[in-house]
Amino acid sequence: MRLRQGLDSAARWARPLAARASANADRFRAQYRVRGRRLMKRPRPVPLFDDPKHLLAALAIIVVVAALLDLQVATAARVSGDPTGFFWRITDLGLSGLVLVPTGIVFLLSLIIDPAAISRRAGVTIATIGGVAGYFFIAVGLSGLLAMGLKYAIGRPRPKLMESVGGFDLTPFTLEAAHASFPSGHATSAAAFAVAMALFVPRWRAALAVFAVVVAMSRVMIGVHFPSDVLAGMLFGGVIAHKVAVAASRRRLVFEVGDDGTIKARGMRALAASGGPVGALKLITEARGVAEARASGAAIEKADTKHDHLRSVPTGDQPAAADAGAGGERDRSVSGRGG
């Protein structure tokens, strides 16, 4: 009985949130809509991510590195280790959860915010922030999920197993972490994040590339991956993030294709005009205050109208008093005529 009551309470709580999320999703689709029914033109190709020749060349480099450098570099890294501890401190920057958790929360919040409690300007800003968060979540989450499936399907041993099984004794479709070296998940997530962020702030491209390379390098320096693992992970994460952006830009979702053929972020001017994420939160707070004041005023006005209506309706004693008053007037008029 208690379980059923709890489920009923949860359903009552979730039902309005689901309805609000559906309404906000429709509003997002209106904010980011396709021009007519046709997709936009394809953006100008990026050689490393779109050109098959460049992709094959990158894969060939990864194979050469695996054959000539993997064992030597991994052995040297295990011997020298990380004496300063620098790479151990930064390696977890490649964890996908650092991106998935905040962007997932922001995206869900953007769906359940009540549109009636905010202004239209705040609604546009929220739609922009929600769309950006959704893109980061998909780009990093999808690349990480595919990389995880690929690494467990390949089953390459990690460097700690070099002495016992070597570096190329594959164990396909295993669930053991010790046989999940290729590709590197941290390198995949770091590269996907760097490519995604570069689409919004192109002037940071060099710094973002350095960030992805250093995080990927840390996986080799602490002895948990081979060089080819991190190279493959970076290529994989960058390609997935770019492909997601291409698909979104052709539908004018978060991105659009500029006149020069490059992918450009949408809604950034509105977001900047509102003062960025902090300004957007302030705008939302102010809008909610106005909405609550309006709702309170409407409730007071409704209550006053109800009281006025009640005052205008006679009570049970009022007709009798009115009749008595009328009878008294008749009596006085009769007595006056008689006198």
BASEVO-354781 format. One line per field, with one value per residue (C-alpha): residue number from 1; residue in one letter; x, y, z. Coordinates in steps of 0.05 Angstrom, whole numbers, plus 5000, padded with zeros to 4 digits. Each point is the difference from the previous one (the first is absolute). Last residue first. Example, Ala and Ser with C-alpha at 12.3 -4.5 7.8 and 13.67 -1.06 7.14 Angstrom:
<atoms>
pos	(2  1) $
code	(s  a) $
xx	(5273  4973) $
yy	(4979  4931) $
zz	(5143  5013) $
</atoms>
This chain:
<atoms>
pos	(339  338  337  336  335  334  333  332  331  330  329  328  327  326  325  324  323  322  321  320  319  318  317  316  315  314  313  312  311  310  309  308  307  306  305  304  303  302  301  300  299  298  297  296  295  294  293  292  291  290  289  288  287  286  285  284  283  282  281  280  279  278  277  276  275  274  273  272  271  270  269  268  267  266  265  264  263  262  261  260  259  258  257  256  255  254  253  252  251  250  249  248  247  246  245  244  243  242  241  240  239  238  237  236  235  234  233  232  231  230  229  228  227  226  225  224  223  222  221  220  219  218  217  216  215  214  213  212  211  210  209  208  207  206  205  204  203  202  201  200  199  198  197  196  195  194  193  192  191  190  189  188  187  186  185  184  183  182  181  180  179  178  177  176  175  174  173  172  171  170  169  168  167  166  165  164  163  162  161  160  159  158  157  156  155  154  153  152  151  150  149  148  147  146  145  144  143  142  141  140  139  138  137  136  135  134  133  132  131  130  129  128  127  126  125  124  123  122  121  120  119  118  117  116  115  114  113  112  111  110  109  108  107  106  105  104  103  102  101  100  99  98  97  96  95  94  93  92  91  90  89  88  87  86  85  84  83  82  81  80  79  78  77  76  75  74  73  72  71  70  69  68  67  66  65  64  63  62  61  60  59  58  57  56  55  54  53  52  51  50  49  48  47  46  45  44  43  42  41  40  39  38  37  36  35  34  33  32  31  30  29  28  27  26  25  24  23  22  21  20  19  18  17  16  15  14  13  12  11  10  9  8  7  6  5  4  3  2  1) $
code	(g  g  r  g  s  v  s  r  d  r  e  g  g  a  g  a  d  a  a  a  p  q  d  g  t  p  v  s  r  l  h  d  h  k  t  d  a  k  e  i  a  a  g  s  a  r  a  e  a  v  g  r  a  e  t  i  l  k  l  a  g  v  p  g  g  s  a  a  l  a  r  m  g  r  a  k  i  t  g  d  d  g  v  e  f  v  l  r  r  r  s  a  a  v  a  v  k  h  a  i  v  g  g  f  l  m  g  a  l  v  d  s  p  f  h  v  g  i  m  v  r  s  m  a  v  v  v  a  f  v  a  l  a  a  r  w  r  p  v  f  l  a  m  a  v  a  f  a  a  a  s  t  a  h  g  s  p  f  s  a  h  a  a  e  l  t  f  p  t  l  d  f  g  g  v  s  e  m  l  k  p  r  p  r  g  i  a  y  k  l  g  m  a  l  l  g  s  l  g  v  a  i  f  f  y  g  a  v  g  g  i  t  a  i  t  v  g  a  r  r  s  i  a  a  p  d  i  i  l  s  l  l  f  v  i  g  t  p  v  l  v  l  g  s  l  g  l  d  t  i  r  w  f  f  g  t  p  d  g  s  v  r  a  a  t  a  v  q  l  d  l  l  a  a  v  v  v  i  i  a  l  a  a  l  l  h  k  p  d  d  f  l  p  v  p  r  p  r  k  m  l  r  r  g  r  v  r  y  q  a  r  f  r  d  a  n  a  s  a  r  a  a  l  p  r  a  w  r  a  a  s  d  l  g  q  r  l  r  m) $
xx	(3904  4977  5045  5060  4982  4997  5068  5031  4974  5023  5070  5002  4980  5057  5049  4974  5005  5072  5015  4970  5039  5065  4993  5019  5059  4999  5053  5042  5046  5015  5018  5045  5034  5012  5028  5047  5024  5012  5039  5041  5015  5018  5047  5034  5007  5029  5048  5021  5011  5041  5042  5009  5024  5050  5027  5003  5037  5049  5011  5010  5050  5041  4996  5023  4982  4932  5030  5052  4945  4961  5063  5018  4932  5028  5070  5034  5022  5041  4975  5020  4927  4993  4970  4959  5010  4957  4951  4997  4984  5063  5038  4978  5025  5066  5007  4989  5051  5052  4991  5005  5063  5036  4985  5025  5063  5017  4986  5042  5059  4989  5002  5057  5044  4986  4955  5000  5073  4994  5037  4956  4934  5032  5014  4925  4989  5058  4976  4928  5022  5050  4944  4955  5054  5010  4925  4984  4986  4947  4956  4934  5025  5065  4960  4974  5069  5031  4944  5005  5076  4996  4946  5039  5066  4967  4968  5065  4990  5025  5017  4942  5033  5018  4930  4971  4933  5026  4972  5066  5063  5058  5072  5031  5039  5035  4966  5040  5052  4954  4942  5010  4998  4926  4975  4958  4930  4972  4926  5014  5036  4946  4942  5036  5018  4927  4976  5054  4985  4926  5008  5049  4961  4931  5012  5037  4942  4947  5037  5002  4926  4981  5041  4967  4930  5012  5020  4939  4955  5034  4983  4928  4992  4999  4948  4953  5056  5005  5071  4998  5038  5056  5010  5010  5052  5036  5003  5026  5052  5024  5004  5024  5060  5038  4969  5041  5064  5057  5016  5016  5070  5018  5025  5032  5036  5031  5022  5071  5033  4951  5028  5070  4997  4927  5006  5061  4964  4939  5043  5038  4938  4959  5054  5010  4937  4949  5030  4997  4927  4982  5035  4960  4935  5018  5016  4934  4963  5037  4982  4927  4993  4948  5034  5072  4983  4943  4945  4963  4931  4946  4943  4940  4948  4934  4932  4994  5062  5011  4982  5040  4954  4937  5032  5020  4928  4975  5051  4975  4929  5023  5041  4940  4956  5054  5007  4925  4997  5062  4971  4934  5038  5046  4940  4967  5064  5006  4927  5012  5062  4963  4944) $
yy	(6250  4940  5018  5004  4935  4966  5028  4981  4929  4993  5025  4951  4943  5018  5000  4933  4972  5024  4971  4934  5001  5014  4944  4943  5038  5046  4990  5063  4986  4930  5028  5051  4945  4958  5060  5014  4927  5003  5065  4969  4938  5043  5042  4937  4973  5065  5003  4927  5016  5062  4960  4944  5050  5029  4930  4981  5064  4988  4929  5025  5052  4946  4956  5058  5072  5002  5031  4944  4947  5037  5008  4926  4977  4957  4970  5002  4942  5023  5008  5073  5021  4965  4931  4998  4975  4989  4961  5033  4933  4998  5028  4942  4946  5037  5010  4925  4984  5046  4970  4930  5016  5033  4943  4947  5037  5013  4928  4973  5043  4980  4926  5006  5030  4940  5007  4991  5017  5068  5033  4968  5025  5067  5009  5000  5055  5039  4992  5020  5063  5020  4995  5042  5054  5002  5002  5055  5053  4954  5008  4964  4949  4993  4975  4941  4982  5004  4961  4944  5000  4993  4947  4957  5009  4978  4940  4975  4956  4946  4981  4958  4934  5018  5028  4930  4997  4960  5002  4987  4978  5029  4980  5063  5032  4940  4944  4995  5056  5048  4991  5066  5035  4985  4941  5010  4973  5022  4996  5030  5059  5010  5001  5050  5043  5000  5023  5053  5028  5002  5031  5054  5023  4987  5035  5058  5009  4997  5053  5046  4989  5013  5064  5025  4981  5033  5065  4998  4988  5057  5047  4974  5013  4946  4968  4979  4960  4955  4973  4924  4996  5049  4963  4935  5032  5032  4934  4962  5053  4998  4923  4985  5047  4978  4931  4991  4993  5032  5049  4938  5000  5068  4981  4934  5036  5050  4949  5028  4933  4973  4932  4994  4924  4995  5057  4969  4934  5034  5039  4938  4956  5050  5029  4958  4959  5043  5064  4971  4979  5069  5034  4956  5020  5074  4988  4964  5058  5050  4962  4991  5076  5019  5002  5017  5042  5041  5003  5066  4994  4959  5041  5010  4946  5011  5002  5075  5028  4950  5022  5018  5046  4964  4934  5028  5022  4931  4972  5050  4975  4927  5017  5035  4939  4955  5046  5001  4924  4989  5022  4963  4938  5004  5005  4941  4960  5017  4980  4935  4986  5017  4951) $
zz	(5183  4960  4941  5046  5034  4933  4978  5065  4996  4928  5018  5058  4954  4952  5057  5024  4930  4996  5067  4979  4935  5039  5051  4951  4973  4941  4945  4988  5058  4974  4931  5032  5040  4937  4963  5058  4999  4925  5008  5055  4958  4939  5043  5026  4930  4976  5058  4986  4927  5017  5049  4949  4949  5048  5016  4927  4982  5057  4976  4929  5024  5033  4938  4955  5012  4966  4938  4998  4999  4947  4959  5009  4974  4944  4996  4932  4957  4940  4928  4992  5002  5066  5011  5063  5071  5062  4957  4932  4968  4957  5060  5045  4952  4991  5076  5013  4946  5032  5070  4971  4959  5058  5048  4952  4981  5073  5019  4944  5020  5073  4986  4951  5055  5046  5061  5076  5016  5035  4942  4947  5029  5014  4925  4986  5052  4971  4928  5017  5038  4946  4948  5045  5006  4925  4986  5050  4947  4971  5062  4986  4949  5040  5060  4961  4972  5070  5033  4948  5007  5076  4997  4951  5037  5064  4966  4971  4939  5009  5072  5023  5018  5072  5008  4992  4964  4941  4930  4965  5038  4959  5013  4970  5056  5030  5040  5065  4997  4964  5048  5036  4933  4991  4960  4937  5005  4932  5020  5068  4968  4947  5048  5044  4940  4977  5069  5006  4931  5015  5068  4978  4939  5029  5066  4967  4950  5055  5041  4940  4986  5073  5002  4936  5022  5067  4965  4955  5061  5038  4943  4998  5075  5053  5045  4944  4967  5062  5003  4990  4934  5016  5066  4962  4954  5058  5039  4939  4986  5072  5004  4929  5000  5062  4990  4936  5040  4962  5054  5041  4971  5029  5069  4980  4944  5047  5052  4999  4990  4950  4981  4973  4992  4982  4951  4968  4991  4970  4952  4977  4994  4962  4955  4937  4987  5037  4972  4930  5009  5027  4942  4951  5035  4992  4926  4991  5032  4957  4937  5022  5007  5052  5068  4984  4939  5030  4948  4986  5031  4965  4973  5045  5005  4966  5032  5008  5032  5056  5069  5062  5039  4978  5017  5068  5012  4984  5049  5051  4993  5006  5062  5030  4989  5030  5060  5009  5001  5044  5066  4990  4978  5060  5046  4966  5006  5074  5012  4964  5042  5063  4982) $
</atoms>
